[in-house]
Amino acid sequence: MIGRFLGAGLLRRIKPGNLLGLCAICAATLVSASMLLGGHTAIVGILAVGLFNSIMFRPFFSLGVAELGPLTGNGSGC
């Protein structure tokens, strides 16, 4: 839930595409660091990936249906 609330606040200040890219880079960095490190540091890194994944869902959907025009209903699964 922390990630969802932080994401809502950040989306008001940062463009969705830029935030999505930033979160993806952070998540990839954490996964890479977790593979190279061990122990509790790796565990905390993998848990932190969930924080960045929870922020990413809203931009995925909004950017996925952007500029579909009359096909927005089909693109959104309705």
C-alpha positions, 0 to 999 in steps of 0.5 A: 500500500505504501507504493500505491500511495507514493505512486499516486502522489508522484504521478501528480508531479512526474509524467507517467512515462518518465515515472514508469521508466524511473521505476523500471530502472530502480527495479532492475537495479535492485534485482541486479544488486540482489543477484550479486549480494547475499543474505539480508541485503538481497532479501530487502532488495527483492522486497523493495522491487515490489514497491516499484512494481506497485507504482508501475501498474497505473502508468502501464494501463494509462499509457497502453490505452492512450491515443487508441481513439475509437478503439479505447474500449477494445484496448481496455478489455471492455 
